[in-house]
Amino acid sequence: MTNVNQNMAKVFKALSNEQRLNLFKMIYYWEKTIDSNMCCGVNKAFSKACECMNLSKSTISHHLKELQNANLVICEREGQTLTCQVNKELISSIKIFFD
């Protein structure tokens, strides 16, 4: 299997979990709808993600780690603040993969 296929398999495996798929969609949606002056992704919205999905913080953290391992999101931590963004390059690669 080629590297591209291996990477795509990793992406789709990460998204095969319904909770992770919903979390990814939530991050994607938040990025598209948040004012450019505000923080993007899950920054300061970690608790909101827990509320929206009715999941514990440890479960959300686990899912974010899996999304990050699949390179679907890019996360950075500054103190208590976690910022996650959708990896737009990977999304472009997925689109190209199917062309």
N, CA, C and O of each residue as an XYZ file, in Angstrom:
396
protein
N       0.854     -1.182      0.000
C       0.000      0.000      0.000
C       0.898      1.243      0.000
O       1.889      1.296      0.729
N       0.555      2.218     -0.803
C       1.360      3.436     -0.895
C       1.176      4.296      0.345
O       0.229      4.114      1.110
N       2.098      5.237      0.531
C       1.992      6.171      1.658
C       0.691      6.948      1.626
O       0.070      7.171      2.665
N       0.277      7.364      0.434
C      -0.967      8.126      0.300
C      -2.137      7.283      0.792
O      -2.979      7.761      1.553
N      -2.185      6.033      0.358
C      -3.266      5.148      0.792
C      -3.211      4.904      2.292
O      -4.251      4.859      2.948
N      -2.004      4.746      2.848
C      -1.859      4.547      4.287
C      -2.363      5.767      5.054
O      -3.058      5.635      6.062
N      -2.011      6.946      4.571
C      -2.455      8.179      5.227
C      -3.973      8.326      5.155
O      -4.615      8.715      6.131
N      -4.535      8.014      3.997
C      -5.988      8.115      3.843
C      -6.698      7.088      4.729
O      -7.744      7.384      5.307
N      -6.134      5.893      4.835
C      -6.720      4.869      5.700
C      -6.727      5.347      7.148
O      -7.691      5.113      7.877
N      -5.665      6.010      7.560
C      -5.560      6.549      8.927
C      -6.626      7.625      9.166
O      -7.245      7.675     10.229
N      -6.828      8.475      8.170
C      -7.833      9.541      8.254
C      -9.230      8.938      8.392
O      -9.998      9.311      9.279
N      -9.541      8.006      7.504
C     -10.887      7.433      7.515
C     -11.125      6.565      8.748
O     -12.254      6.464      9.229
N     -10.080      5.948      9.251
C     -10.217      5.171     10.485
C     -10.552      6.106     11.650
O     -11.409      5.796     12.476
N      -9.871      7.249     11.706
C     -10.148      8.216     12.773
C     -11.577      8.733     12.677
O     -12.242      8.925     13.695
N     -12.047      8.958     11.461
C     -13.394      9.495     11.274
C     -14.481      8.421     11.323
O     -15.669      8.741     11.276
N     -14.085      7.156     11.417
C     -15.080      6.091     11.468
C     -15.787      6.021     12.817
O     -16.834      5.385     12.943
N     -15.212      6.677     13.824
C     -15.861      6.764     15.130
C     -16.854      7.929     15.078
O     -16.471      9.056     14.762
N     -18.105      7.668     15.383
C     -19.151      8.688     15.253
C     -18.887      9.920     16.120
O     -19.126     11.047     15.686
N     -18.402      9.709     17.329
C     -18.126     10.857     18.212
C     -16.998     11.716     17.651
O     -17.075     12.944     17.687
N     -15.943     11.068     17.128
C     -14.838     11.830     16.538
C     -15.295     12.559     15.294
O     -14.907     13.704     15.062
N     -16.118     11.901     14.492
C     -16.640     12.544     13.284
C     -17.442     13.784     13.669
O     -17.288     14.841     13.057
N     -18.292     13.656     14.676
C     -19.079     14.809     15.135
C     -18.194     15.919     15.679
O     -18.449     17.095     15.423
N     -17.155     15.556     16.431
C     -16.231     16.561     16.964
C     -15.503     17.260     15.826
O     -15.362     18.483     15.841
N     -15.043     16.502     14.847
C     -14.361     17.089     13.692
C     -15.288     18.045     12.947
O     -14.889     19.153     12.587
N     -16.517     17.614     12.719
C     -17.491     18.473     12.041
C     -17.746     19.744     12.850
O     -17.903     20.822     12.278
N     -17.787     19.624     14.167
C     -18.011     20.782     15.025
C     -16.855     21.781     14.887
O     -17.085     22.982     14.746
N     -15.621     21.283     14.928
C     -14.452     22.155     14.778
C     -14.478     22.821     13.407
O     -14.237     24.022     13.285
N     -14.770     22.036     12.384
C     -14.841     22.552     11.020
C     -15.894     23.657     10.927
O     -15.645     24.710     10.340
N     -17.062     23.413     11.504
C     -18.145     24.391     11.471
C     -17.757     25.651     12.247
O     -17.975     26.765     11.771
N     -17.183     25.475     13.439
C     -16.788     26.631     14.248
C     -15.786     27.498     13.500
O     -15.876     28.725     13.544
N     -14.841     26.879     12.820
C     -13.857     27.651     12.059
C     -14.517     28.468     10.962
O     -14.127     29.608     10.709
N     -15.507     27.893     10.317
C     -16.178     28.590      9.224
C     -17.079     29.723      9.708
O     -17.311     30.681      8.970
N     -17.591     29.629     10.937
C     -18.582     30.592     11.390
C     -18.072     31.606     12.401
O     -18.769     32.573     12.710
N     -16.871     31.403     12.918
C     -16.359     32.318     13.947
C     -15.807     33.569     13.301
O     -15.141     33.506     12.268
N     -16.087     34.701     13.910
C     -15.591     36.000     13.483
C     -14.058     35.950     13.441
O     -13.433     35.346     14.313
N     -13.464     36.576     12.444
C     -12.013     36.539     12.295
C     -11.273     37.171     13.471
O     -10.090     36.892     13.668
N     -11.938     38.012     14.254
C     -11.307     38.625     15.424
C     -11.292     37.683     16.621
O     -10.578     37.912     17.597
N     -12.084     36.630     16.535
C     -12.175     35.690     17.649
C     -11.206     34.535     17.429
O     -10.583     34.423     16.374
N     -11.091     33.693     18.426
C     -10.240     32.507     18.336
C     -10.908     31.490     17.426
O     -12.131     31.473     17.286
N     -10.115     30.666     16.827
C     -10.691     29.668     15.923
C     -10.645     28.283     16.554
O     -10.026     28.074     17.598
N     -11.310     27.349     15.899
C     -11.300     25.975     16.356
C     -11.935     25.793     17.708
O     -13.023     26.307     17.970
N     -11.258     25.064     18.566
C     -11.816     24.711     19.861
C     -11.281     25.624     20.958
O     -11.583     25.409     22.131
N     -10.502     26.626     20.608
C      -9.952     27.530     21.606
C     -11.064     28.111     22.469
O     -11.996     28.729     21.955
N     -10.968     27.916     23.768
C     -11.940     28.390     24.749
C     -13.326     27.788     24.540
O     -14.291     28.239     25.157
N     -13.439     26.783     23.687
C     -14.732     26.142     23.436
C     -14.680     24.671     23.821
O     -15.589     23.906     23.500
N     -13.617     24.279     24.507
C     -13.449     22.886     24.914
C     -14.633     22.443     25.766
O     -15.205     21.376     25.543
N     -14.996     23.270     26.742
C     -16.145     22.946     27.593
C     -17.428     22.914     26.784
O     -18.312     22.096     27.037
N     -17.525     23.814     25.803
C     -18.701     23.838     24.939
C     -18.813     22.533     24.156
O     -19.908     21.998     23.982
N     -17.677     22.025     23.687
C     -17.674     20.743     22.964
C     -18.158     19.634     23.886
O     -18.924     18.763     23.472
N     -17.704     19.668     25.146
C     -18.145     18.658     26.113
C     -19.654     18.741     26.316
O     -20.336     17.718     26.367
N     -20.171     19.963     26.432
C     -21.616     20.163     26.621
C     -22.396     19.727     25.384
O     -23.381     18.997     25.487
N     -21.949     20.177     24.222
C     -22.668     19.878     22.980
C     -22.737     18.378     22.720
O     -23.744     17.863     22.235
N     -21.662     17.695     23.045
C     -21.595     16.272     22.739
C     -21.937     15.404     23.946
O     -22.001     14.179     23.841
N     -22.157     16.049     25.093
C     -22.484     15.335     26.326
C     -21.425     14.272     26.635
O     -21.743     13.128     26.961
N     -20.146     14.686     26.522
C     -19.030     13.791     26.791
C     -18.117     14.428     27.838
O     -18.111     15.646     28.014
N     -17.361     13.602     28.516
C     -16.425     14.107     29.521
C     -15.230     14.774     28.841
O     -14.961     14.546     27.661
N     -14.528     15.593     29.602
C     -13.338     16.255     29.062
C     -12.283     15.242     28.651
O     -11.586     15.432     27.654
N     -12.165     14.156     29.425
C     -11.154     13.153     29.073
C     -11.504     12.467     27.751
O     -10.610     12.135     26.972
N     -12.790     12.253     27.493
C     -13.213     11.629     26.230
C     -12.961     12.577     25.066
O     -12.468     12.160     24.018
N     -13.299     13.855     25.247
C     -13.027     14.857     24.201
C     -11.531     14.927     23.936
O     -11.106     14.974     22.782
N     -10.727     14.934     25.003
C      -9.266     14.970     24.843
C      -8.776     13.774     24.043
O      -7.933     13.913     23.157
N      -9.302     12.611     24.354
C      -8.914     11.393     23.624
C      -9.257     11.523     22.143
O      -8.433     11.218     21.281
N     -10.467     11.974     21.852
C     -10.877     12.111     20.456
C     -10.039     13.159     19.724
O      -9.684     12.967     18.561
N      -9.723     14.261     20.398
C      -8.869     15.280     19.776
C      -7.484     14.701     19.475
O      -6.900     14.980     18.428
N      -6.972     13.900     20.394
C      -5.661     13.279     20.185
C      -5.700     12.350     18.972
O      -4.757     12.325     18.180
N      -6.777     11.593     18.823
C      -6.919     10.704     17.666
C      -7.026     11.500     16.365
O      -6.435     11.121     15.353
N      -7.776     12.600     16.391
C      -7.886     13.459     15.204
C      -6.538     14.078     14.866
O      -6.176     14.221     13.698
N      -5.806     14.442     15.909
C      -4.479     15.023     15.702
C      -3.510     13.968     15.162
O      -2.711     14.269     14.275
N      -3.565     12.753     15.676
C      -2.692     11.673     15.192
C      -2.964     11.346     13.724
O      -2.062     10.927     12.998
N      -4.205     11.538     13.295
C      -4.572     11.312     11.893
C      -4.282     12.543     11.046
O      -4.527     12.551      9.840
N      -3.756     13.585     11.688
C      -3.387     14.838     11.011
C      -4.604     15.616     10.510
O      -4.472     16.480      9.643
N      -5.780     15.318     11.048
C      -7.000     16.030     10.659
C      -7.099     17.391     11.318
O      -7.655     18.325     10.741
N      -6.562     17.507     12.521
C      -6.559     18.790     13.220
C      -5.151     19.088     13.701
O      -4.344     18.188     13.933
N      -4.882     20.367     13.844
C      -3.609     20.846     14.383
C      -3.944     21.527     15.706
O      -4.693     22.504     15.743
N      -3.385     21.001     16.782
C      -3.686     21.526     18.121
C      -2.439     22.129     18.744
O      -1.335     21.602     18.606
N      -2.638     23.228     19.420
C      -1.558     23.883     20.164
C      -2.086     24.229     21.536
O      -3.228     24.664     21.685
N      -1.244     24.033     22.544
C      -1.628     24.346     23.916
C      -0.797     25.512     24.408
O       0.425     25.528     24.263
N      -1.480     26.491     24.993
C      -0.844     27.620     25.668
C      -1.424     27.674     27.060
O      -2.526     28.184     27.258
N      -0.690     27.153     28.029
C      -1.215     27.094     29.388
C      -2.436     26.194     29.437
O      -2.373     25.023     29.063
N      -3.554     26.752     29.902
C      -4.801     26.000     30.005
C      -5.618     26.027     28.719
O      -6.643     25.353     28.619
N      -5.174     26.796     27.742
C      -5.948     26.985     26.518
C      -5.483     26.028     25.421
O      -4.292     25.942     25.124
N      -6.424     25.319     24.833
C      -6.139     24.423     23.719
C      -6.776     25.009     22.465
O      -7.976     25.282     22.430
N      -5.961     25.197     21.447
C      -6.443     25.705     20.164
C      -6.311     24.600     19.130
O      -5.230     24.041     18.942
N      -7.406     24.290     18.465
C      -7.386     23.275     17.409
C      -7.968     23.871     16.142
O      -8.953     24.609     16.165
N      -7.329     23.530     15.044
C      -7.810     23.968     13.744
C      -7.822     22.776     12.799
O      -7.021     21.852     12.934
N      -8.723     22.810     11.862
C      -8.765     21.784     10.829
C      -7.523     21.953      9.955
O      -7.154     23.072      9.600
N      -6.891     20.848      9.616
C      -5.734     20.861      8.733
C      -6.241     20.987      7.299
O      -6.619     20.000      6.669
N      -6.241     22.203      6.804
C      -6.797     22.483      5.476
C      -6.012     21.799      4.356
O      -6.583     21.433      3.329
N      -4.701     21.626      4.556
C      -3.892     20.936      3.544
C      -4.342     19.485      3.402
O      -4.411     18.955      2.293
N      -4.644     18.853      4.518
C      -5.089     17.466      4.458
C      -6.462     17.369      3.780
O      -6.715     16.456      2.995
N      -7.334     18.320      4.095
C      -8.661     18.322      3.462
C      -8.506     18.446      1.952
O      -9.209     17.775      1.197
N      -7.590     19.300      1.511
C      -7.319     19.438      0.074
C      -6.789     18.132     -0.504
O      -7.162     17.738     -1.609
N      -5.917     17.460      0.249
C      -5.363     16.183     -0.208
C      -6.445     15.124     -0.357
O      -6.404     14.306     -1.277
N      -7.418     15.143      0.559
C      -8.516     14.177      0.482
C      -9.322     14.423     -0.782
O      -9.705     13.479     -1.474
N      -9.580     15.694     -1.084
C     -10.332     16.018     -2.298
C      -9.576     15.550     -3.542
O     -10.175     14.990     -4.461
N      -8.264     15.779     -3.570
C      -7.429     15.387     -4.710
C      -7.387     13.856     -4.825
O      -7.371     13.309     -5.928
N      -7.370     13.180     -3.684
C      -7.308     11.714     -3.645
C      -8.447     11.090     -4.442
O      -8.271     10.044     -5.067
N      -9.615     11.731     -4.420
C     -10.782     11.170     -5.090
C     -10.949     11.662     -6.527
O     -11.858     11.219     -7.229
N     -10.097     12.557     -6.962
C     -10.176     13.042     -8.354
C      -9.516     12.097     -9.319
O      -9.496     12.357    -10.522
